[in-house]
């Protein structure tokens, strides 16, 4: 009796782990920076120095980079500073070897900065690291028996076969020049870069990316009457990365994460500091599937001989729904009296955290929170800049 089989490529989780790193550090303000009078806003990101795998363990080291925007105590000028908090962590990953590839992600939670006094700050944060080690596996499916007198029970199944799995980096660089009514840049105090509207589509041997960078900058200018300036820009991008074996009809499952962001001030053709070079590096985790149909054998029977099928349970993937949807979340955030009245909103930024999802009738319900940061100015010329943090829960139904 000869059993013919067909192979389906699947990605199986070999090992996974999660670990939390807690930061609670007192940070001394550098001598070159003015005394801290009032904190305005803070932000943080992770930079990795080393990721090393050995038998059953992964060693990671890097830095939590914290940027702080504040008002000086004596001169009431807006200044900024950066703190670098190092970490070393070991994650236990059973069954892995030094040659395996690991997907590492992280999430910064509860980042807070408090004043101890004008020359010392306390920085607290919790960073959760998620590590997953995958491996490719070829699953053999029984599809045909070449022997007479045997009855076969079959079932047609449509399965997802993994054709391409790779990681790559994508660099997005662009330049923006200040409009003519803005003064030259004396010092760049604060910036944020958000990737919005990302659309990743496979084509022959490439993955094309289209979206936009939303850039906000706050800087001190050369205009003595209005020393603080801010501006927002939207920089569209359309680029691609090589992906050998990729085809346009494949079904993509591509995730991206920001690995690096920076803005550098450069002189224009007249030698004036009016050009900002924006640099963003994204890491792409690309999985591309092909939908295949297989005539799977479920059972066999023969009145002439005893047939005892031997097999094992395997988890196979199939595509149920392929859909992109959006939902609008809105709410009101009240300010405390000590935060002043809003004269103008300079910039707002939101971070979505989905806490749980569940399948409901005709859709998927996602519950979570939108964390908001709003930078605004008040009518007080002596201390104009304030910031407010808010949380908006959502329970949409898609």
N, C-alpha and C positions, 0 to 999 in steps of 0.2 A: 504494500500500500504506500503510495507516494502522495505526500501532502505538499501542495504548492502554497507558498506564502508571498505576501507583498509587504514591503517595508514602509513604515511611516516614521519620520523623524520628529521626535518630541524633545522638549526641554524640561528636564526634571530637576527639582531642587535637591541638591546633594547635602547642603547644610545651611542653616540660618541662625542668626543670633542678633540680639539687641543689647545695648549697653548705654547707661546714662553717666555723663560726666557733670559734676556739680562744681560751679565756680562761685567762690565767695572771697574776694580779694580786695584789699585796700590798695589804692593806686595814688601815688604822689604826683601832683601836677608838675610837669617839667618847669625848670627855672625860667626858661624863655617864654613861657605862657603867663598871661595875667591871672590874678586871683579870680576864683570862681565866685560870682555873686548869685547867680540863679541859673539852673539847668533849663534848657529849652527842649532838646530832643536827643535821642540816642538811637544807634542802629548797630547791628553786628553781623558778621559773616565768618565763615570757617575757611581757612587755607590749610591744605594738607602738605606736610613735608615728606612723609614716608608712609607707605602701606606695604607691609611685608607679611607673607604667608609662610608658615612652617607646618609641621605635622600637628594637626588639630587646633591650631591657634592662628590668630591674625594680630599683628602688632601695628598700631596706627599712632602717628604723632603729627602734631600741627599746632595751629594757633587759633584762638578765638580773637578776632580783630573787632574792637569796639570803638566806634567814632562817637564823639560827644560834642554837641553844639550848646554853647552857654553864653551868658552875659557876664562881662567882667565886673568885679566888685567895685573898683574905683572909677574907672573911666566909662563904665556902662556900655562898652563896645562889645559887639558880638564876635566871639572867637570860637575856635574849634580845636580839638586835640584827639589823638588816637592812642589807644592802649592795646597792647598785644599780650594775651594771656596764653601761655603754652600748655599743652597737655600731652600725655602719653597714656595709651589705653591698650589693654589686651582683651580680645574677644575669643571666647571658646567656640570653635567650630568643629564638631566631631566629624571625623572621616575625611578631612581635606588634606591635601598634600601641597608641597611648595610650588608645584607647577600649575595649580588651579587658578582660575580667574574669579575675582570677587567683585560684586557690585556693592558699593558702599554709598549710602545716603545718610543724611543727617537733618535734624530739625532743631532750631534754637527756640527754646521756650523760656518764658518768664525772665527775659533780660531786663534788668532794672539797674539804674545808677542813682546813688544817693550821696548827698554832701555830708561829709563828716565835719570838715571846716573848709575854708577857702583854698587850702593847699592840698587837701586829701579827699578822695572820693572812694566810695565803696561800690564795687561792681559785683552783681549777682546774676547768675544765669544757669540754666540747665540745658545741656545739649544731649540729645538722644541720637545714637548712631545705630543704623540698621544695616546689617551685612547679610548678603545672600550669595551662596556659591552654587552655580548651576552647572549641569553637564548635559551634553547631547546624548540621546539614547535612540537607537533604532529599534522600534517595536515591530515584531513580525506578526502579521495578521494572516490566519488561515483562510484561503479563498477557494481552494479547489482540491478535490480528491480524485485521483486517477485510478479508480478500480470499479468494476462492474458489480452490481448487486447491492450497492450501499446507498441508502437514502440520506439526503443531506437537508438539514434545516438552515435556511439562509436569511440574511437580513441586509438590505442595502443601507449603508451608513455614509454620511458625508463628514469627513474629518479634516482637521487642519494639520497640514504637514509643514514643519518649520524648514524653510529653505535657506534663510540667511539669519545669522545672529552675530552681531559684531558691535563694538563700541568705537566711537570716533569723536573727535573734537571739531567744533565749528567756530571759527573766529569771525566776528562781525566788527568791522572798523569803519568809522565814518567821521567826517569833520563838519562842524557847524560854526558859522561866523556870526558874531553879534550884529544886531541891526544897528543902523547908523545913529539912532537916538540913545543908544546905551553907551556909557563910558567904558574906557579900557579896563581890563581886569588887573587889579593890583594883587589880590590874593583870593584864591578859590577856597571858600569856607565850608561848603556843604554841597553834596550832590546825591541824587538817587537815579538809578537806571532800572527800568522795568521792561521786560520782554512781554509784549502784548500781541494778541491775535496770531499766535504761531500756527502755521499750516505746514505740515510735513507730508510730502507726497512722493511715492516711489516712481521712478522712471527707469529706463534701461541703463543699468550700471551706475545710477546716481540716485540720491535722495535730494529733492529740491525743498528748500525752506523759504517761506515767505512770512513776513510779519512786520513789526515795527518796534523801535526802541523809544520808550517815553523817557525823556531826560529832563531833570529839574536841577538847576544850579543856583546857588546863593553865593555871592561874591562881594568883596569890598572893591569899590571902583575908585577912580581918580577924581570923581566929582566930590568936592568938599561939602556942598550943600546936601547932597543925597549920597552918602558914602556906601550904603548897602543897596545892592541891586539883586534881582532874581529874574529868572527867565525859564520858560518851559519850551521844549522842542519835541517834535515827533519825527523820528528818522526811519523811514521805511527801508526795508532790506529785502533782497531777493538773491539768494545764494544757493550753493549746492555742495554736497560732499560725495566723494566716490564711494560706491558700494557695489563691489563686484558680485555678479550673480543676481542682482536686483532687477525686477521687471515691473512694468507699469501695472499689470493686472494682479500683482500680488496684494495681499491684504496686510497693511502695516499695523504694527503696534510699537510705536516709537515714542519714547519718553526723553525728556531733556531736563538738565539741571544746570544752573549757573555756576561755573567754576571760578571765574575771575571777572572783575569789572573795574574800570579805571577811566578817569578823565584827565587829560594833560593839556595845559594851556600853552599855546604856541603863538609866535608872532605872525602877523599877516605880511603881505608883500611890502607894506610900508614900515615894517619893524615894530608895529604896535601889538600889544597883547590882546588880541581880539578873536583868536581862533581856538576852539576847543576840539581836541582829538578824542573821540569816544571809542573805547575798546572793550568788547565783551567776548568772553570765551564760554561756549556751551559744550557740555558733554552729552552726546547722543547715545542712547541705548536702543539699538535698532533690532527689532524682531520682525521678519517678513515671512508670511505664511502663504501657502497655496492650498486652496480647497480641493479635496480629492474625494471621489466616490469609490467605495470598496464594497464588494459582495461578500460580506463576512459570514463564515460558517459558525453557527451557534451549537449545533448538535448533529450526531450521525446515528444511523440505525441500520441494522441488517438482520433479516431472519435466518441467514445462513451461517453467521459467525458472531461471536461476542465482540462487541465494539466498546471499548472503554476509553473515551476521550480524556486526554490529560491537558490541563492548561492552568493558567493563573490569571488572577484579576489584574487589570491594568487600567489606569486612568487615561482616557483619550479626550482630546479637545475637539469641539465642534463650534461653529459660529451660530449663535442664536439670534442676536440683534446687532446691527451695526448702525449707530446713530450718533449724531452730534446735536446737543441741545444746550440752550442757555436759559437762565432764569434771572429775574431781577430781584434784588434784595434792597429794601429801603427802610429807614427808620430815622428817628431823631435822637440827637445827642445833646444833652443839656450841659452848659458850662457852669462851673462854680463862680461865685461873685469874685473870688480872688484871681480868676483867670482873665478878667477884663472882658470888655465888649468887643466883638469882632468888627473891625473896620473893613478888612479885606482878607480873603483866603488866598494864601500863596501857593500851597501845594497840599494835596491829600494822597494818601497811599493806603492800600488795603491788602491784607493777606488772608487768604481763605484756608480754613482748616476743616476738612470733612471728618467728623468724628465717627459716623457710622452710616452704612447704607443697607437697604433691604429691598427685596423685590416685593412689589405690591401689584394689585390688579392693574394691568395696562401700563405699567411703568416701574420706575425705580425711585424710591424715596431716599434723599440724602439729607442728613442732619448735620449741622456744624455751626461754625462761628466765623464771622468776618472781623478781623482785628484791624482797626482804623488808626491812622496817625494823621493829624491835621495840623499844618503849620499856618499860622495866621498873624496878622498885625492888628494892633489896637490903636486907639487915638492918642495914647501916651507916647510922646516923642522921645522921652528919656528911656523907656523900656518897651519898645514897640512890639517885639517878637514874642509870641507865646505858642505853645503846642498843647494839644489835647489828644489823649488816647481814648478810644472807645471800642466796645464790642457789640456787634449786631448778630444775634442768633438767627438762624434761618431753618425752616422746615419745609422746603419746597416740594412740590410733587410734579415730576416730569413724566 
